[in-house]
């Protein structure tokens, strides 16, 4: 069976079905497939922001923090 033939059969079955449970399973499958394709789960916009920040960091323009510094900043923010 060719890919195109399989697609058509699936489309026809989806159009004919009234089984909401089946439709939800198919929708969940497509959603999980989308996340798997994205690998990191980031939108393109968020991915671009991360890449820009990484580039700035590599140019020496960014700032990194140790775990201890992050923890202390979080504690101060919580108490403020």
N, C-alpha and C positions, 0 to 999 in steps of 0.2 A: 504494500500500500504506500503510495506516495505521500509526501508531506502535505501537499495541497489537498489531496483526497481526504486525508485524515482531518485536516482543518475544516473542510466542508461538512464532513459527517458530524464533527463536534458542534459546529455552529447550528446545524439542523436539529441536533438533539437538544441543545440549549434553548432554541426557539420553541420547541414542542413541549418542554418540561414545565410542569406546574409545581414541581417539588422544590419548595423554598429551601429546604435543608441542603439539597444538592447544589442549588444555585449559590448558597452561602459558602459551601465547601469549595466550589470553583473560584469564587471571589477571594477566599482566603488563600487558595493556592496561588492565584495571580499576585496577590499582595506579598506573599512570602517569596515568590520568584523575583519580584521587583527589588526587594531588600537584598536578596542574594546577588542580583546583578550589580547593585550599588556597592556591594562588598562592605563598605563602611557605614552605610545607612545615612550618609550626608546628602543633602540636596546639592545641586551644582553651586548654588550661591554660597552655602556654608563651606563647601570644599574650596571654593576660590578664596574665601576669607582665610581659611587655614593656610592655603598655599602662599598668600600674600604675607601673612605673619611669619611663616617659615622663612621666606625670602628675606624679610627684614631682619630676622634673627641671624641668618647666615651672613648678612652684610654688617653685622655688629650693631644694628639699630634697635634690636629687640632686647628685652630683659627677661631673664629666667630666674626662677626662685627655687631654693631648696625646699624639701618637704617641711622642714622645721619653720622656715619663713612663711610658707603658705598657711601652716597650722596657726602660727602666731597672728597672722593677718586676719584669719577667720575668727579667732577668739576675740580679737579687738573689735571687729565688726559686730560680733554677736553682743558684746557688752556695751556697745555705743548706743 
